[in-house]
Amino acid sequence: MSATAKLLPGIPAFESPLLGHPGLGHQIKPENLPVAEALREKGYAVIDFPDADFDARAASIRAALDGTFDWAGWRKGGFERNEGLRVQDAWKTNADVRAVAANPAVLDLLSDLYGRRARPFQTLNFPVGTQQSVHSDASHFASVPEKFMCGVWVALEDIEIDAGPLFYYPGTQKWPILNNEHLGITSHGGASAHAYGPVWETLLDAKGLKPERFLARKGQALIWVSTILHGGDRQLNKDKTRWSQVTHYFFDDCAYYTPFFSDPFHGSILYREPTDISTGEPMRNMVGGLPVDPRYIAEANARARHLRHSQTIAYDERIAALEAELQQQIERNARLKSSLSWRITAPLRRIGRARASAR
């Protein structure tokens, strides 16, 4: 492979300025170019899920997971509280969920679109609308190089307008990626996770953008890039269902982390150490072709947890210094009490204590 064929590997192929220039960087297959164009311009693309057994698989998933949900409790209270229902990582116990997540044709498509091998790492199964407020996945799941993460949402039944469909804002994937430093905050105390929503809402209002909704037929799937703003509509009919599955994908040779709880220039990065659903093997954090030192990952994760739980490294270091000082004092006292002078002066100390008591 020539050097020019390796140019800009850190930019997803569908966004690369070299796309369409043969011999320069990864070139997407012609049959996948319409999907690439949709991702680049709109931030999402709709496909028919490539599984000849999809109807049977969807029915099997619904039957297997139905009993895991507290339907009566949700219809009595959760619905009014605007709550959704979900089960995370059912791929660990359900072969059909795993088969959807690791569908070979989907993996090949995503790998071609991004120029790196796609690795499914998380599944979410929903029987009703998520009713989730607008958000960007890039703040939950991120990579270095950036944007090597995407989601694939597939309808396990026909979705109706009053069942809380998925909504999204085309074009918002082109906006700058927001991290804590852009909002002027850190993850201290965990408050950063709640600071983004009002910012996204304000930006959408300022731009006058209106959402699109995905009224999918069973078997239709939506691929979205990590930076598009999206969410789940309010479910209007609590007797309706909205069975669906989301699979999240990372890509090879990246580092994986959670921006909400990371402040790299304070030395805190909440690294993720995901498992590849398709192989069952852990995914190594890599940057520039080299693995990230596991000792650094452990240290950066520890600092991130400290900040998230309202502790600071400076505070911990001060506590450690005080504990060391206390231990030194204890050792000095022990040496003093074992000395000859301490034993000789013991009677004098007893007389002094007796006089003090008499007063």
C-alpha positions as CSV (number, residue, x, y, z in Angstrom):
1,M,0.0,0.0,0.0
2,S,1.4,3.4,-0.9
3,A,1.9,6.2,1.6
4,T,-0.8,8.3,0.0
5,A,-3.3,5.4,0.5
6,K,-2.8,5.8,4.2
7,L,-3.4,9.6,4.3
8,L,-5.7,11.0,7.1
9,P,-6.7,7.7,8.7
10,G,-7.9,9.7,11.7
11,I,-10.9,11.1,9.8
12,P,-14.0,8.9,9.1
13,A,-13.9,8.1,5.4
14,F,-17.3,9.5,4.7
15,E,-16.2,12.9,6.0
16,S,-12.6,12.8,4.5
17,P,-11.7,15.7,2.1
18,L,-9.9,13.0,0.1
19,L,-13.1,11.0,-0.6
20,G,-13.5,10.8,-4.4
21,H,-9.7,11.1,-5.0
22,P,-8.5,7.6,-6.0
23,G,-5.3,6.5,-4.3
24,L,-5.6,9.1,-1.6
25,G,-6.9,7.6,1.7
26,H,-9.6,5.1,2.1
27,Q,-12.1,5.1,-0.8
28,I,-15.7,4.0,-0.1
29,K,-17.2,1.4,-2.4
30,P,-19.5,2.9,-5.1
31,E,-22.5,1.0,-3.8
32,N,-22.1,2.6,-0.3
33,L,-21.6,6.2,-1.5
34,P,-25.3,7.2,-1.2
35,V,-25.2,6.2,2.5
36,A,-21.9,8.0,2.9
37,E,-23.4,11.2,1.3
38,A,-26.4,11.0,3.7
39,L,-24.2,10.7,6.8
40,R,-22.0,13.6,5.7
41,E,-24.8,16.0,4.8
42,K,-27.6,15.0,7.1
43,G,-25.9,13.0,9.9
44,Y,-28.1,9.9,9.4
45,A,-29.0,7.4,6.7
46,V,-31.9,4.9,6.5
47,I,-31.4,1.4,5.3
48,D,-33.3,-1.9,5.2
49,F,-31.8,-4.2,7.9
50,P,-29.8,-6.9,5.9
51,D,-31.1,-10.0,7.6
52,A,-33.3,-12.5,5.7
53,D,-34.6,-13.9,9.0
54,F,-35.3,-10.5,10.5
55,D,-39.1,-10.9,11.1
56,A,-38.6,-14.1,13.0
57,R,-35.6,-12.6,14.9
58,A,-37.6,-9.5,15.9
59,A,-40.5,-11.7,17.1
60,S,-38.1,-13.8,19.2
61,I,-36.5,-10.7,20.8
62,R,-39.9,-9.3,21.7
63,A,-41.1,-12.6,23.2
64,A,-37.9,-13.1,25.2
65,L,-37.7,-9.6,26.7
66,D,-41.3,-8.8,27.2
67,G,-41.4,-10.4,30.7
68,T,-38.4,-8.4,31.9
69,F,-40.4,-5.2,32.1
70,D,-42.8,-4.0,34.8
71,W,-45.6,-3.1,32.4
72,A,-48.2,-2.5,35.1
73,G,-45.9,-0.1,37.0
74,W,-45.0,1.8,33.9
75,R,-48.6,2.3,32.8
76,K,-49.6,3.3,36.3
77,G,-46.8,5.8,37.0
78,G,-43.8,5.6,34.7
79,F,-45.8,6.8,31.7
80,E,-46.9,10.0,33.5
81,R,-43.4,10.6,34.7
82,N,-42.2,10.6,31.1
83,E,-40.1,7.5,31.7
84,G,-39.0,4.9,29.2
85,L,-38.3,1.2,29.6
86,R,-35.1,-0.5,28.5
87,V,-32.8,-3.4,28.9
88,Q,-29.1,-2.8,28.4
89,D,-26.7,-5.4,26.9
90,A,-29.2,-8.1,26.4
91,W,-26.7,-9.5,23.8
92,K,-25.0,-11.2,26.8
93,T,-27.9,-13.5,27.2
94,N,-29.9,-13.4,24.0
95,A,-28.5,-14.8,20.8
96,D,-30.9,-12.8,18.5
97,V,-30.0,-9.5,20.1
98,R,-26.4,-10.4,19.6
99,A,-27.0,-11.4,16.0
100,V,-28.6,-8.1,15.2
101,A,-25.7,-6.2,16.9
102,A,-23.0,-8.3,15.0
103,N,-24.8,-8.6,11.7
104,P,-21.9,-9.1,9.2
105,A,-23.4,-7.0,6.4
106,V,-23.9,-4.1,8.8
107,L,-20.3,-4.5,10.1
108,D,-18.9,-4.5,6.6
109,L,-21.0,-1.4,5.7
110,L,-19.9,0.6,8.7
111,S,-16.3,-0.4,8.3
112,D,-16.3,0.8,4.7
113,L,-18.0,4.1,5.6
114,Y,-15.5,4.9,8.4
115,G,-12.4,3.3,7.0
116,R,-11.8,1.2,10.1
117,R,-13.3,-2.0,11.3
118,A,-16.5,-1.5,13.2
119,R,-16.9,-3.1,16.6
120,P,-20.3,-3.3,18.3
121,F,-19.9,-2.7,22.1
122,Q,-23.4,-2.0,23.5
123,T,-27.0,-2.9,22.9
124,L,-30.2,-1.2,24.2
125,N,-33.6,-2.8,23.7
126,F,-36.8,-0.7,24.1
127,P,-40.4,-1.9,24.2
128,V,-41.8,1.7,24.3
129,G,-40.5,5.2,23.4
130,T,-37.3,6.3,25.2
131,Q,-38.8,9.7,25.8
132,Q,-35.2,10.9,26.1
133,S,-34.4,14.5,25.8
134,V,-32.2,15.9,23.0
135,H,-28.6,14.9,23.3
136,S,-25.4,14.0,21.4
137,D,-23.9,10.6,21.7
138,A,-20.4,12.2,21.3
139,S,-20.7,13.4,25.0
140,H,-21.4,9.9,26.2
141,F,-19.3,7.8,24.0
142,A,-16.2,9.3,22.3
143,S,-13.0,8.3,20.6
144,V,-9.6,9.6,19.8
145,P,-9.4,10.2,16.9
146,E,-12.8,11.8,17.2
147,K,-16.1,10.7,15.6
148,F,-15.2,7.0,15.4
149,M,-18.5,6.0,17.0
150,C,-22.0,5.6,15.6
151,G,-25.4,4.1,16.4
152,V,-27.7,1.8,14.5
153,W,-31.4,1.9,15.5
154,V,-33.7,-0.8,14.0
155,A,-37.4,-1.1,14.3
156,L,-38.7,-4.4,15.6
157,E,-42.2,-3.4,14.7
158,D,-43.9,-0.6,12.7
159,I,-43.6,2.6,14.6
160,E,-46.5,5.0,14.9
161,I,-46.5,8.7,15.7
162,D,-48.1,8.4,19.1
163,A,-45.7,5.7,20.3
164,G,-42.8,8.1,20.9
165,P,-40.7,7.8,17.7
166,L,-37.1,8.7,17.4
167,F,-36.4,12.3,16.4
168,Y,-33.3,14.0,15.2
169,Y,-32.0,17.3,13.8
170,P,-30.3,16.9,10.4
171,G,-27.2,19.0,9.9
172,T,-26.4,19.4,13.6
173,Q,-23.6,16.8,13.2
174,K,-21.6,19.6,11.5
175,W,-21.7,21.7,14.6
176,P,-18.5,21.9,16.8
177,I,-18.2,19.0,19.3
178,L,-18.9,20.4,22.8
179,N,-16.8,19.2,25.8
180,N,-16.6,20.5,29.3
181,E,-14.0,23.1,28.5
182,H,-16.4,24.7,25.9
183,L,-19.0,25.1,28.6
184,G,-16.5,26.5,31.1
185,I,-17.0,23.6,33.5
186,T,-15.3,20.5,34.8
187,S,-16.7,17.1,35.9
188,H,-16.2,18.0,39.5
189,G,-19.1,16.7,41.5
190,G,-20.7,15.0,38.4
191,A,-22.7,18.2,37.5
192,S,-21.3,18.3,34.0
193,A,-23.6,15.6,32.8
194,H,-26.6,17.9,33.4
195,A,-25.0,21.0,31.9
196,Y,-25.3,20.1,28.3
197,G,-29.0,19.7,27.8
198,P,-29.9,23.4,28.3
199,V,-27.0,24.4,25.9
200,W,-28.2,22.1,23.1
201,E,-31.8,23.3,23.6
202,T,-30.7,27.0,23.4
203,L,-28.7,26.4,20.3
204,L,-31.6,24.6,18.6
205,D,-33.9,27.5,19.5
206,A,-31.5,30.1,18.3
207,K,-31.1,28.4,15.0
208,G,-34.9,27.8,14.7
209,L,-34.4,24.1,13.9
210,K,-37.2,21.7,13.9
211,P,-36.8,17.9,14.4
212,E,-37.5,15.2,11.9
213,R,-39.2,11.9,13.1
214,F,-38.5,8.4,12.0
215,L,-41.8,6.6,11.5
216,A,-40.1,3.4,10.6
217,R,-41.5,0.2,9.2
218,K,-40.4,-3.0,10.9
219,G,-37.0,-3.9,9.6
220,Q,-36.0,-0.3,8.7
221,A,-32.8,0.9,10.4
222,L,-31.3,4.3,10.9
223,I,-27.6,4.9,11.1
224,W,-26.6,8.1,12.8
225,V,-23.2,9.7,13.4
226,S,-22.2,10.3,17.0
227,T,-22.5,14.1,16.8
228,I,-26.1,14.5,15.5
229,L,-28.6,15.8,18.1
230,H,-31.4,13.4,18.7
231,G,-33.8,12.0,21.2
232,G,-37.1,10.2,21.8
233,D,-40.6,11.9,21.5
234,R,-43.1,11.9,24.3
235,Q,-45.2,8.8,24.0
236,L,-48.8,9.8,23.7
237,N,-50.5,6.4,24.0
238,K,-49.5,4.2,26.9
239,D,-51.2,1.2,25.3
240,K,-48.9,1.4,22.3
241,T,-45.5,-0.3,22.0
242,R,-42.4,0.8,20.2
243,W,-40.1,-2.2,20.1
244,S,-36.6,-1.4,18.8
245,Q,-33.0,-2.1,19.3
246,V,-30.0,0.3,19.3
247,T,-26.5,-1.0,18.9
248,H,-23.5,1.3,19.5
249,Y,-20.3,0.8,17.6
250,F,-16.7,1.9,18.1
251,F,-14.0,1.4,15.5
252,D,-10.5,-0.2,15.6
253,D,-7.3,1.5,16.7
254,C,-8.9,4.3,18.8
255,A,-9.0,5.3,22.4
256,Y,-12.5,5.2,24.0
257,Y,-13.7,7.5,26.7
258,T,-16.6,9.4,28.3
259,P,-16.3,13.2,27.8
260,F,-18.9,14.1,30.4
261,F,-16.6,12.9,33.1
262,S,-13.2,13.7,31.5
263,D,-11.0,16.7,32.0
264,P,-7.7,15.8,30.2
265,F,-5.8,18.9,31.1
266,H,-6.5,18.1,34.8
267,G,-5.2,14.7,34.2
268,S,-8.5,12.9,34.4
269,I,-9.9,10.8,31.5
270,L,-12.7,8.3,32.1
271,Y,-11.5,5.7,29.7
272,R,-13.9,3.0,28.4
273,E,-12.6,-0.6,28.0
274,P,-15.4,-2.1,25.8
275,T,-16.0,-5.6,24.7
276,D,-16.5,-6.4,21.0
277,I,-19.9,-8.1,20.9
278,S,-18.9,-9.8,17.6
279,T,-15.9,-11.6,19.1
280,G,-16.4,-11.4,22.9
281,E,-12.9,-10.0,23.1
282,P,-11.9,-6.7,24.9
283,M,-11.0,-3.8,22.7
284,R,-7.6,-2.2,23.4
285,N,-7.3,1.6,23.7
286,M,-4.9,2.6,20.9
287,V,-3.7,6.0,19.7
288,G,-1.4,6.5,16.7
289,G,-1.0,2.7,16.3
290,L,0.3,2.2,19.8
291,P,-1.6,0.9,22.8
292,V,-2.3,3.3,25.7
293,D,-0.3,2.2,28.8
294,P,-2.7,0.4,31.1
295,R,-1.0,2.1,34.1
296,Y,-1.9,5.5,32.6
297,I,-5.5,4.3,32.0
298,A,-5.8,3.3,35.6
299,E,-4.3,6.5,36.9
300,A,-6.5,8.7,34.6
301,N,-9.6,6.8,35.5
302,A,-8.9,7.2,39.2
303,R,-8.5,10.9,38.9
304,A,-11.8,11.1,36.8
305,R,-13.6,9.2,39.6
306,H,-12.2,11.5,42.2
307,L,-13.4,14.6,40.4
308,R,-16.8,13.1,39.7
309,H,-17.4,12.4,43.3
310,S,-16.5,15.9,44.4
311,Q,-13.0,15.0,45.5
312,T,-9.8,16.6,44.2
313,I,-6.3,15.2,43.8
314,A,-5.0,18.1,45.9
315,Y,-7.5,17.1,48.7
316,D,-6.4,13.5,48.5
317,E,-2.7,14.5,48.6
318,R,-3.3,16.7,51.6
319,I,-5.1,13.9,53.5
320,A,-2.2,11.5,52.6
321,A,0.3,14.1,53.9
322,L,-1.6,14.5,57.2
323,E,-1.8,10.7,57.6
324,A,1.9,10.4,57.1
325,E,2.6,13.2,59.6
326,L,0.3,11.5,62.2
327,Q,2.1,8.2,61.7
328,Q,5.5,9.9,62.2
329,Q,4.2,11.4,65.5
330,I,3.0,8.0,66.7
331,E,6.4,6.5,65.9
332,R,8.1,9.4,67.8
333,N,5.9,8.9,70.8
334,A,6.6,5.1,70.8
335,R,10.4,5.7,70.7
336,L,10.1,8.3,73.5
337,K,8.2,5.9,75.8
338,S,10.7,3.2,75.3
339,S,13.7,5.5,76.2
340,L,15.6,5.5,79.5
341,S,14.8,9.2,80.2
342,W,11.0,8.4,79.9
343,R,11.3,5.6,82.5
344,I,13.4,7.7,84.9
345,T,11.0,10.6,84.8
346,A,7.9,8.5,85.2
347,P,7.6,9.1,89.1
348,L,7.7,12.8,88.5
349,R,4.9,12.6,86.0
350,R,2.8,10.6,88.4
351,I,3.3,13.3,91.2
352,G,2.3,16.0,88.7
353,R,-0.9,14.2,87.7
354,A,-1.8,13.7,91.4
355,R,-1.3,17.4,92.2
356,A,-3.4,18.4,89.2
357,S,-6.2,16.1,90.4
358,A,-6.1,17.5,93.9
359,R,-6.8,21.0,92.6
